[in-house]
Amino acid sequence: MLHSLAREQFLPIPLQEAWDFFSSPRNLDAITPPDLGFRIVHCPAEKMHEGQIIEYRVKVLPGLWVPWVTEIKAVEERRCFIDEQRFGPYKFWHHRHLFEAVEGGVKVSDLIHYMMPLGPCGAIAHAVFARRKLDRIFEFRRTELERRFGRRS
C-alpha cells in the first residue's frame, strides 16, 4: 500500500538562505532526531545535484542499523528537489522538497510517498510504529528549524 505524508512550515528567512541550508545534504543530520542514529556514510559533494548518490546509515529499531542509499532525481534551483531511495528501509520512497518565497520568509513543503516492505508484516509495522516514527521525525525537524531560524511571530 502506498502511503503519503505532507508537511509545511514557514521560516522567517530569505528563500536563498533556506535553499542554501536544505540543498546541502550534510545539514540533514542536524534536523534528524539523534536517537535515529542518522549518519552520512558517503556524500561526494557539498551541494546536491541531479544524479547525486548519497549513502546514510540509520537505526530502524534498537540495535538494528541499515544502510539507506538515495539518489537526487531532480533539482530546480531555489524551488524544489526530489530524492528517491535506491536501497534502504522502505520498499519505495519518493520525497519532494518544495520552497516558496512568501511575505516575510519562505514556505517549506515536503511531500513523501512511501511503501513499507514485507507485505502484511510491513503493514503491521506501519500501523504499530513506522508512521508514528515518521511523524516524530518531522516534528523534531520542525522544532529544530524553528530553533535555528526562528518562527512566525
C-alpha positions in Angstrom: 0.0 0.0 0.0 1.3 3.5 -0.9 1.3 5.9 2.0 1.8 9.7 1.9 3.0 12.3 4.3 2.7 16.0 3.7 4.2 18.8 5.9 4.5 22.6 5.5 6.5 25.0 7.6 7.1 28.8 7.4 10.6 30.0 8.1 11.3 33.8 8.5 14.4 33.7 6.3 15.0 34.6 2.7 14.5 31.9 0.1 18.2 31.8 -0.7 19.2 31.1 2.9 16.6 28.3 3.1 17.8 26.8 -0.2 21.5 27.0 0.9 20.7 25.1 4.1 18.4 22.4 2.6 20.4 21.8 -0.6 23.5 20.7 1.5 23.0 17.0 2.3 25.3 17.4 5.2 22.7 19.5 7.1 20.2 16.7 7.2 21.7 15.1 10.3 21.2 18.4 12.2 17.4 18.2 11.7 17.1 14.5 12.4 16.4 13.1 15.9 19.7 11.9 17.5 18.1 8.5 18.5 17.6 7.7 14.8 21.4 7.4 14.6 21.4 9.0 11.2 24.9 9.3 9.8 26.2 10.2 6.3 28.5 7.4 5.1 29.2 8.7 1.6 28.4 12.1 0.1 30.9 13.2 -2.6 29.6 16.8 -3.0 28.7 19.6 -0.6 25.8 20.8 -2.8 23.2 18.5 -4.1 22.9 17.9 -7.8 20.8 15.8 -10.1 22.0 12.2 -10.1 23.9 12.5 -6.9 24.0 9.3 -4.8 24.2 9.7 -1.0 24.6 6.8 1.4 23.4 7.1 5.0 23.2 4.7 8.0 20.0 4.7 10.1 18.8 2.8 13.1 15.4 1.4 12.3 15.0 -0.5 15.6 17.1 -0.6 18.7 20.3 -2.3 17.7 19.3 -2.7 14.0 21.2 -0.4 11.6 20.5 -0.4 7.9 22.1 1.4 5.0 20.0 4.0 3.2 21.0 5.0 -0.3 19.2 7.9 -2.0 19.5 9.5 -5.4 18.8 13.1 -6.1 16.4 12.8 -9.0 15.6 16.4 -9.8 16.8 19.8 -8.8 15.2 23.1 -9.6 17.4 25.8 -8.1 15.7 27.7 -5.2 12.4 25.9 -6.0 12.5 22.1 -5.3 14.4 18.9 -5.3 13.4 15.3 -5.2 15.2 12.4 -3.5 14.3 8.8 -4.1 15.5 5.8 -2.1 17.6 3.3 -4.1 18.2 0.9 -1.2 17.0 1.1 2.4 14.3 0.5 4.9 11.4 1.2 2.6 10.1 -0.7 -0.4 9.5 2.7 -2.1 10.4 6.3 -1.0 9.9 9.5 -3.1 10.4 12.8 -1.3 9.7 16.2 -2.9 11.0 19.3 -1.1 9.4 22.5 -2.3 10.4 26.1 -1.4 8.3 29.1 -2.0 9.1 32.7 -1.2 6.2 34.2 0.8 5.7 37.5 2.6 8.2 37.6 5.5 10.1 34.4 4.6 9.8 31.1 2.9 7.3 28.2 2.9 9.0 24.8 3.0 6.8 21.9 1.9 7.5 18.2 2.0 5.5 15.5 0.2 6.6 11.9 0.7 5.1 8.9 -0.9 6.4 5.6 0.5 5.7 1.9 0.8 6.7 -0.5 3.5 8.5 -3.7 2.7 7.5 -7.2 3.8 3.8 -7.2 2.7 1.4 -7.8 5.6 4.2 -7.6 8.2 5.2 -4.2 6.8 1.5 -3.1 7.0 1.5 -4.1 10.7 4.8 -2.3 11.3 3.4 0.8 9.6 0.3 0.8 11.9 2.2 0.0 15.0 5.3 2.3 14.8 6.5 3.4 11.4 4.0 6.2 10.8 4.4 7.5 14.3 8.1 7.5 13.9 7.9 9.5 10.6 5.6 12.0 12.3 8.0 12.3 15.3 10.9 12.8 12.9 9.1 15.7 11.2 8.0 17.2 14.5 11.7 17.1 15.6 12.6 18.7 12.3 10.0 21.5 12.8 11.3 22.3 16.3 15.0 22.3 15.2 14.3 24.5 12.2 12.4 27.0 14.4 15.3 26.9 16.9 17.8 27.6 14.2 15.8 30.1 12.0 13.0 31.4 14.2 9.3 31.2 13.7 6.4 33.4 12.5 5.6 36.0 15.2 
